[in-house]
Amino acid sequence: MGRGEEDGGERDPGRVTGEKGAQVMEMLGKHFNCPKYTLLEARDKLRLWREENERRSLEVVDMWDSYLQSNIHKLGDERLLVWEQVCIAALDCNRMDVVDICLVSLATEFPSSMRVRKLQAMKMEALEKYDEALELLDQIIKRDETNAAPRKRRVAILKAKGRIAEAIKELNEYLKKFMSDQEAWQELCELYLLEQDYAKAAFCMEELILHNPHNHLVHQRYADIKYTQGGLENMEVARAHYCLALKLNQNNMRALYGLLLAATNVSSMTKSLSAPKKKECNKLIAWASKQIRNRYEEVSGRSPECELEALNGMLGALQIAGPQSSSP
């Protein structure tokens, strides 16, 4: 079985469970028409999706129902990869009947495989049998402590059960062994935010900035957290990183609003602010407000005039002063 392990930092947003989820997937299936392929074309298409790490869950399950299930034996050893791929797609679509077929087939071929056991744990998780899923994942981790995927699935399950403190502890232990996992740092940041521990969330974002300094969203997220913490020092840090986010991507509207608000707060927070810093803040305020107005005016043909008036009113309420044309 050559397919790579699925990352399990958190439950996949595309996966649906329960009766309501089954109804949604059934409704989507009625409107989804899978193109007709020959068996070889279907095999090549599935192979391409595996190589490019595309889920395409609805299409995969539809292929299985249409012709793969009855012809799976014709694929030779590649049928093992197809069973695994179809099993994961069926979990996404809440097709437990297909999941059971694939798991039985894989367990028959590999009764002691850790990858099969991981799929069984994912099934238990989809059925919301979290305790059984945790037991299976613990067995996998005990057999291979270097396997990252089951550790991340443990965090996802603890989070789903609302045990945030335990999820944080588990993820911290994971990051001691896998320190370069950017998704894990991002997830740990989100968990700290759920606990309103902004200082530790900011630390996680600092790690992400070290890993990926050219990602404007990382700088924007870090600035959001520092802005939430409040205080003059944090506001100045937020202002600086909103500027970095805009330098990397001038179309980041959230960073524009953040820069406007952070600079306004810094400007009005203390009377002892030096004249050069006060002037710099006023320039940033004027530039950011002008950029925001320009963006709204660009789409004013598709937006009602009241939106532009509301924007002008909001900016006026901030009591913005200073030059009206500058760049940061």
C-alpha positions in Angstrom: 0.0 0.0 0.0 1.9 3.0 -1.3 -0.5 5.8 -0.5 0.7 8.4 2.0 -0.9 8.7 5.4 -3.7 11.2 5.7 -2.9 14.1 8.0 -5.3 14.3 10.9 -4.8 17.7 12.6 -8.5 18.2 12.8 -11.7 16.7 11.5 -12.0 17.4 7.8 -14.6 20.2 7.2 -15.9 18.3 4.1 -16.9 15.2 6.1 -20.5 15.0 7.2 -21.9 12.6 9.8 -25.3 11.6 11.1 -28.7 11.4 9.5 -28.7 15.0 8.4 -25.3 14.5 6.8 -26.5 11.5 4.9 -29.5 13.4 3.5 -27.2 16.2 2.4 -24.9 13.8 0.6 -27.8 12.0 -1.0 -29.2 15.3 -2.3 -25.8 16.3 -3.7 -25.4 12.9 -5.3 -28.7 13.4 -7.2 -27.3 16.5 -8.8 -23.8 15.1 -9.5 -23.3 13.1 -12.7 -20.0 11.3 -12.8 -18.5 11.1 -16.3 -18.5 7.6 -17.8 -15.0 6.1 -17.9 -13.6 2.8 -18.9 -12.0 0.8 -16.1 -8.5 1.8 -17.2 -9.5 5.5 -17.4 -11.1 5.3 -13.9 -7.9 3.7 -12.6 -5.7 6.4 -14.1 -8.0 9.1 -12.8 -7.9 7.7 -9.3 -4.1 7.4 -9.5 -3.8 11.0 -10.6 -6.0 12.2 -7.7 -3.8 10.2 -5.3 -0.6 11.7 -6.7 -2.0 15.2 -6.5 -3.6 14.6 -3.1 -7.1 15.5 -4.2 -10.0 14.0 -2.3 -12.8 14.3 -5.0 -14.9 12.2 -2.6 -18.3 12.3 -4.4 -16.7 11.3 -7.7 -14.7 8.5 -6.1 -17.7 7.0 -4.5 -19.8 7.4 -7.7 -17.0 5.6 -9.6 -17.1 2.8 -7.0 -20.9 2.4 -7.3 -20.9 2.6 -11.1 -18.2 0.1 -12.1 -15.2 -0.2 -9.7 -16.9 -2.5 -7.1 -17.7 -5.2 -9.7 -14.3 -4.9 -11.4 -12.0 -4.3 -8.5 -10.3 -7.7 -9.0 -9.1 -6.6 -12.5 -6.8 -3.9 -11.0 -4.3 -6.3 -9.6 -2.3 -5.0 -6.6 -3.5 -1.5 -7.2 -6.9 -2.6 -5.8 -5.4 -2.2 -2.4 -4.7 1.5 -3.0 -8.2 1.9 -4.5 -9.8 0.3 -1.5 -8.1 2.7 0.8 -8.9 5.7 -1.4 -12.6 4.7 -1.7 -12.8 4.1 2.1 -11.6 7.6 2.9 -14.0 9.1 0.3 -16.9 7.1 1.7 -16.1 8.4 5.2 -16.3 11.9 3.8 -19.7 11.1 2.2 -21.1 9.1 5.2 -21.4 6.0 3.1 -20.8 3.5 5.8 -21.8 0.5 3.6 -18.9 1.3 1.3 -16.6 1.9 4.2 -17.4 -1.6 5.6 -16.8 -3.3 2.3 -13.4 -1.6 1.9 -12.3 -2.3 5.5 -13.3 -5.9 5.3 -11.3 -6.4 2.1 -8.2 -4.6 3.5 -8.3 -6.4 6.8 -8.5 -9.7 5.0 -5.3 -8.8 3.0 -3.5 -7.1 5.9 -4.9 -8.3 9.3 -2.2 -6.5 11.3 -1.7 -3.4 9.2 -1.4 -0.1 11.1 -2.9 1.7 8.2 -6.0 -0.4 8.2 -6.3 0.1 11.9 -6.1 3.9 11.3 -9.0 3.6 8.8 -10.9 1.7 11.4 -10.3 4.5 13.9 -11.5 7.0 11.4 -14.7 5.0 11.0 -15.2 5.0 14.8 -14.6 8.7 14.8 -17.1 9.3 12.0 -19.7 7.3 14.0 -18.8 9.5 17.0 -17.6 6.5 19.0 -14.6 8.5 20.2 -13.5 6.2 23.0 -13.1 3.2 20.6 -11.3 5.5 18.2 -8.9 6.6 20.9 -8.1 3.0 21.8 -7.3 2.1 18.3 -5.1 5.2 17.9 -3.3 4.4 21.1 -2.4 1.0 19.7 -1.0 2.5 16.6 1.1 5.0 18.5 2.4 2.3 20.8 3.6 0.3 17.8 5.2 3.3 16.0 5.8 6.5 18.0 7.1 8.3 14.9 3.8 8.0 13.2 2.4 11.6 13.1 -1.1 10.9 11.7 -2.6 9.0 14.7 -1.3 11.6 17.1 -3.0 14.4 15.2 -6.2 12.4 15.0 -6.1 12.1 18.8 -6.0 15.9 19.0 -8.9 16.1 16.6 -11.0 13.7 18.7 -10.2 15.4 22.0 -11.2 18.7 20.4 -14.5 17.2 19.1 -15.3 16.0 22.6 -14.7 19.5 24.0 -11.6 18.4 26.0 -9.6 21.5 24.9 -7.1 21.4 27.8 -6.2 17.8 27.0 -6.0 18.5 23.3 -3.6 21.4 24.0 -1.4 19.1 26.2 -1.4 16.3 23.5 -0.5 18.8 20.8 2.3 20.2 22.9 3.7 16.7 23.3 3.4 16.2 19.6 5.3 19.4 18.8 8.2 18.3 21.0 8.8 15.5 18.4 7.6 17.2 15.2 8.6 20.8 15.7 8.5 21.8 12.0 4.8 20.8 11.5 3.2 24.2 10.5 -0.3 22.8 10.6 0.2 21.7 14.2 1.4 25.1 15.3 -1.6 26.7 13.6 -4.0 24.3 15.3 -2.3 24.9 18.7 -2.8 28.6 18.1 -6.6 28.0 17.5 -6.9 25.9 20.7 -5.2 28.6 22.8 -7.6 31.2 21.3 -10.5 29.0 22.3 -9.1 29.2 25.9 -8.5 33.0 25.4 -4.8 32.5 26.2 -3.6 35.2 23.7 0.0 35.3 24.8 0.5 31.6 24.0 -1.5 31.9 20.8 0.8 34.8 19.8 3.9 32.6 20.5 2.5 29.9 18.1 2.0 32.5 15.4 5.6 33.7 15.9 6.7 30.1 15.2 4.7 30.2 12.0 6.3 33.5 11.0 9.7 31.9 11.3 8.6 28.9 9.2 6.8 31.0 6.6 7.8 34.7 6.7 6.3 35.5 3.3 2.7 34.4 4.0 0.6 37.6 4.4 -2.1 35.6 6.3 0.3 34.6 9.0 1.3 38.2 9.6 -2.3 39.3 9.6 -3.3 36.6 12.1 -0.5 37.5 14.4 -1.5 41.2 14.2 -5.1 40.3 15.0 -4.0 38.5 18.2 -1.7 41.3 19.3 -4.5 43.8 18.6 -6.8 41.7 20.8 -4.3 41.7 23.6 -4.4 45.5 23.7 -2.0 48.0 25.2 0.4 50.4 23.5 3.2 47.9 22.9 0.9 45.2 21.4 -0.9 47.8 19.2 2.4 48.9 17.8 3.4 45.3 17.0 -0.1 44.8 15.4 0.4 47.9 13.3 3.8 46.7 12.1 2.5 43.3 11.1 -0.6 44.7 9.4 1.9 46.7 7.3 3.9 43.6 6.5 0.7 41.8 5.5 -0.2 44.6 3.1 3.3 44.7 1.7 3.0 41.0 0.8 -0.5 41.4 -0.5 -2.1 44.8 -1.2 -5.5 43.2 -1.6 -5.8 42.1 2.0 -8.8 44.1 3.1 -8.7 42.7 6.7 -5.2 43.9 7.1 -6.2 47.4 5.7 -9.0 47.6 8.3 -6.6 46.3 11.0 -3.9 48.9 10.1 -6.5 51.7 10.2 -7.8 50.6 13.7 -4.3 49.8 15.1 -2.8 53.1 13.9 -5.9 55.0 15.3 -5.5 53.4 18.7 -1.8 54.1 18.9 -2.4 57.7 17.9 -5.0 58.3 20.5 -3.7 56.0 23.3 -1.1 58.3 24.8 -0.5 62.1 24.9 3.2 61.5 25.3 3.6 60.1 21.8 6.5 61.8 20.1 5.7 64.2 17.2 7.4 61.9 14.5 5.5 58.9 15.7 2.2 60.9 15.8 2.9 62.0 12.2 3.7 58.5 11.1 0.4 57.2 12.6 -1.6 60.0 10.9 0.0 59.1 7.6 -0.9 55.4 8.0 -4.5 56.3 9.1 -5.0 58.6 6.1 -3.4 56.1 3.6 -5.4 53.1 5.0 -8.7 55.0 4.9 -8.1 56.2 1.4 -7.3 52.7 0.2 -10.5 51.3 1.8 -12.6 54.1 0.2 -10.9 53.4 -3.2 -11.7 49.6 -2.9 -15.4 50.3 -2.2 -15.6 52.9 -5.0 -14.1 50.3 -7.4 -17.1 48.0 -6.8 -19.7 50.7 -6.2 -21.4 49.7 -9.5 -22.3 46.4 -7.8 -22.8 47.8 -4.3 -25.6 50.0 -3.0 -24.7 53.6 -2.3 -25.7 53.2 1.3 -22.8 50.9 1.9 -20.3 53.6 0.8 -22.1 56.2 3.0 -22.0 53.8 5.9 -18.2 53.3 5.3 -17.7 57.1 5.3 -19.7 57.4 8.5 -17.6 54.7 10.2 -14.3 56.3 9.2 -15.6 59.7 10.3 -16.6 58.3 13.7 -12.9 57.4 14.3 -12.1 61.1 14.2 -9.4 60.6 11.7 -7.0 63.5 11.1 -3.9 64.1 9.2 -2.8 64.2 5.5 -5.0 62.6 3.0 -2.4 61.1 0.6 0.6 59.2 1.7 1.9 55.7 1.6 3.2 53.6 4.6 
